[in-house]
Amino acid sequence: MRYINTSLSITTLSAFASIASADVINITTGTDTFDLYSNSNNALFDDASGDFSSTDLAAIHTTLNSWGIETDGMITLLPMTTSAGFSLLTLVDQELGFGDTGIDASVSLSSTSPSSLGMYINDYDQEVWTLIDPPFGSQTMGALFVWGGDGSGDAFAWTGLSIGDALSYSFIDNGAVGTALNAETFQFVSWVEDGWEVISTNGFKTDGTSVFTGMVIPAPPIAIALVTFAFGYTRRRH
């Protein structure tokens, strides 16, 4: 019989668990499934106001643009590790930092998440959104995102996600496609090696809807390491 240092094993497993904190979201659309990896932005959501400021929103667009990602006329989804924890951001059109400067397009969104999550939304003080939080362990955010083609956008984010959390998104096009949105309306962005990259794109269906889901998962290499370590630990005990 061989023995291993139990305290060391617990420490190692705890380290793995810490590394395996939520930083990957698996997205499933009607035609595809893929993983989105996050990068850190600790300056984002550093207060509990729930306000996704136009200044912060413009800075994110600038960052994505610097990586060659066009966000004007797009709905962009990307994960970020923020001051409010692991977050999934939804950016609607491009915001230049000046707030709403006109309205020429809109989309409606209903998104459901665990009730434990936080939420930040652009134009927080405007009555264009509601949050229903029934006592069933989930909450649903409904919003009418409006923007102008001259440099104003919109956005929201779920924050504080943990492994196993599930999200759903249901968009309705209110006549924006063809005027203010690209045909491939949705782009899903991931941190790949050392930069942001578009992983997948798609558009609204012919009925003007788009539905997809997300699930927070461990990073695959860490998940494999956890399984391998646990298996080896079990074998060494016999």
C-alpha distance (Angstrom), angle and dihedral (degrees) to the residues before:
residue distance angle dihedral
M1 . . .
R2 3.80 . .
Y3 3.78 124.6 .
I4 3.77 130.4 -156.6
N5 3.76 130.1 -162.2
T6 3.81 103.3 -87.5
S7 3.79 94.3 -162.7
L8 3.80 89.5 52.3
S9 3.80 90.0 49.6
I10 3.79 92.0 51.0
T11 3.79 90.4 47.9
T12 3.79 91.6 49.0
L13 3.79 93.1 47.8
S14 3.78 90.1 47.6
A15 3.79 89.6 52.1
F16 3.80 90.3 50.5
A17 3.81 90.2 48.8
S18 3.79 89.9 51.4
I19 3.81 91.7 49.6
A20 3.79 89.7 46.6
S21 3.77 92.4 60.1
A22 3.78 112.9 137.3
D23 3.77 110.5 -68.8
V24 3.80 104.6 130.9
I25 3.80 130.3 68.0
N26 3.77 121.6 -165.0
I27 3.81 110.3 -147.1
T28 3.79 123.9 -158.1
T29 3.80 120.0 -166.4
G30 3.78 127.8 174.5
T31 3.80 90.7 -87.3
D32 3.80 108.8 21.2
T33 3.79 147.5 29.6
F34 3.81 126.2 -153.1
D35 3.81 143.7 150.9
L36 3.80 126.8 -107.8
Y37 3.81 117.8 -154.9
S38 3.78 122.1 -154.8
N39 3.77 135.7 -135.0
S40 3.81 127.3 -158.1
N41 3.80 127.5 -96.5
N42 3.79 104.9 166.6
A43 3.79 92.9 175.0
L44 3.80 91.3 65.5
F45 3.83 120.0 94.6
D46 3.80 93.1 1.7
D47 3.79 92.3 157.9
A48 3.79 134.5 51.2
S49 3.80 96.4 -121.2
G50 3.79 96.0 108.9
D51 3.80 88.7 -133.9
F52 3.82 115.6 134.2
S53 3.79 94.8 -159.0
S54 3.80 122.2 -141.1
T55 3.81 88.2 -127.0
D56 3.82 92.7 57.3
L57 3.79 90.3 42.5
A58 3.81 92.0 53.0
A59 3.81 90.2 49.5
I60 3.81 91.0 55.1
H61 3.79 91.0 50.4
T62 3.80 89.8 49.9
T63 3.79 90.4 52.0
L64 3.81 92.9 50.0
N65 3.81 91.1 45.8
S66 3.80 89.4 53.3
W67 3.81 87.9 59.6
G68 3.79 90.8 53.3
I69 3.82 95.6 -100.3
E70 3.81 113.6 139.7
T71 3.81 110.6 -145.4
D72 3.80 101.5 171.4
G73 3.80 110.1 111.4
M74 3.81 91.7 7.0
I75 3.80 138.4 107.5
T76 3.80 103.4 -134.6
L77 3.81 125.6 -165.7
L78 3.79 122.1 -168.6
P79 3.82 137.9 155.1
M80 3.80 121.9 -123.3
T81 3.78 134.0 177.1
T82 3.80 102.4 -131.0
S83 3.80 139.4 170.2
A84 3.82 85.8 -86.7
G85 3.81 92.1 54.3
F86 3.77 131.4 -104.8
S87 3.81 107.1 -7.9
L88 3.79 139.8 -176.0
L89 3.80 112.5 -145.8
T90 3.81 126.4 -155.7
L91 3.81 112.8 -162.5
V92 3.82 117.5 -168.3
D93 3.81 112.6 -158.5
Q94 3.80 120.5 -36.4
E95 3.80 122.2 -54.0
L96 3.82 117.3 -156.2
G97 3.80 93.9 -168.2
F98 3.79 102.1 -98.3
G99 3.81 99.1 98.7
D100 3.80 123.6 -128.9
T101 3.79 110.7 -9.1
G102 3.79 98.1 167.7
I103 3.78 140.3 -26.1
D104 3.77 124.9 -117.1
A105 3.80 103.8 143.3
S106 3.80 141.9 25.7
V107 3.78 143.5 -176.9
S108 3.79 129.3 -164.9
L109 3.78 122.4 -134.7
S110 3.78 135.6 -169.1
S111 3.80 113.8 -172.4
T112 3.81 127.9 177.0
S113 3.80 126.4 -159.8
P114 3.82 139.4 158.6
S115 3.79 110.6 -69.9
S116 3.82 89.6 -121.4
L117 3.81 91.9 72.9
G118 3.76 127.3 96.7
M119 3.78 124.8 -135.4
Y120 3.81 136.4 -147.5
I121 3.78 122.6 -169.4
N122 3.79 135.0 -176.7
D123 3.82 115.7 -116.7
Y124 3.80 87.7 21.7
D125 3.80 94.5 176.8
Q126 3.80 94.9 54.9
E127 3.79 120.0 95.6
V128 3.79 96.9 -123.6
W129 3.80 98.1 108.1
T130 3.79 142.8 46.9
L131 3.79 134.0 -163.7
I132 3.79 118.3 -149.0
D133 3.80 112.9 -164.2
P134 3.82 109.6 -180.0
P135 3.82 120.2 -179.3
F136 3.80 92.9 -101.5
G137 3.80 101.3 95.7
S138 3.80 95.5 -97.2
Q139 3.80 138.8 81.7
T140 3.78 132.6 -157.2
M141 3.78 126.5 -148.3
G142 3.80 117.7 -158.1
A143 3.79 119.2 -169.7
L144 3.77 143.4 167.2
F145 3.79 105.8 -144.1
V146 3.79 112.4 -156.8
W147 3.78 130.1 179.8
G148 3.75 144.8 160.2
G149 3.76 125.8 -119.6
D150 3.82 90.7 -129.8
G151 3.79 96.1 76.8
S152 3.79 110.7 -62.3
G153 3.80 122.3 116.7
D154 3.77 140.9 166.1
A155 3.81 138.1 -133.5
F156 3.77 149.1 170.7
A157 3.81 136.9 -171.0
W158 3.78 139.3 -159.6
T159 3.83 109.4 -138.2
G160 3.79 138.2 -166.4
L161 3.80 95.6 38.8
S162 3.81 120.1 175.1
I163 3.78 133.5 -166.4
G164 3.80 109.7 -72.8
D165 3.81 96.1 26.5
A166 3.81 112.7 136.5
L167 3.81 126.7 -152.2
S168 3.79 133.2 -171.6
Y169 3.81 130.1 -162.7
S170 3.80 128.5 -165.8
F171 3.82 116.6 -178.1
I172 3.81 128.1 -172.2
D173 3.80 121.7 -162.3
N174 3.81 110.4 -134.1
G175 3.77 94.2 -162.3
A176 3.80 97.7 -66.0
V177 3.79 99.2 122.1
G178 3.78 111.2 97.2
T179 3.79 93.5 23.7
A180 3.79 110.6 47.6
L181 3.82 106.8 -0.6
N182 3.77 130.7 65.1
A183 3.81 118.3 -116.6
E184 3.83 88.9 -112.6
T185 3.78 89.3 54.1
F186 3.79 100.5 170.3
Q187 3.77 125.4 61.4
F188 3.80 124.2 179.9
V189 3.80 114.1 -152.2
S190 3.81 128.0 -160.0
W191 3.80 135.9 -178.4
V192 3.82 103.8 -112.0
E193 3.82 117.4 -171.3
D194 3.81 98.3 -52.1
G195 3.79 107.0 -10.6
W196 3.80 149.4 34.8
E197 3.80 116.5 -83.4
V198 3.82 135.8 177.8
I199 3.82 107.3 -115.1
S200 3.79 101.0 179.8
T201 3.80 141.4 -1.3
N202 3.79 135.4 -165.9
G203 3.78 140.7 156.7
F204 3.77 140.4 -133.4
K205 3.79 116.5 -68.5
T206 3.79 120.0 -113.3
D207 3.80 90.0 -92.5
G208 3.82 90.4 58.8
T209 3.81 96.8 -108.1
S210 3.79 136.1 114.9
V211 3.80 123.7 -170.8
F212 3.79 129.3 -178.7
T213 3.80 139.4 152.7
G214 3.80 136.7 -143.9
M215 3.80 135.5 -155.1
V216 3.80 125.9 -168.2
I217 3.82 109.8 -128.8
P218 3.83 136.3 173.8
A219 3.78 117.5 -96.0
P220 3.83 104.7 -90.1
P221 3.85 97.6 -123.0
I222 3.80 90.7 51.9
A223 3.80 92.2 45.9
I224 3.82 89.4 52.7
A225 3.80 91.0 47.4
L226 3.80 91.3 52.1
V227 3.81 92.4 50.9
T228 3.81 92.7 45.0
F229 3.79 93.0 48.4
A230 3.80 93.2 47.2
F231 3.81 91.4 48.0
G232 3.80 91.9 49.3
Y233 3.80 91.1 47.4
T234 3.81 90.8 52.4
R235 3.81 92.6 49.5
R236 3.80 93.5 49.0
R237 3.80 91.3 54.2
H238 3.83 93.0 63.0
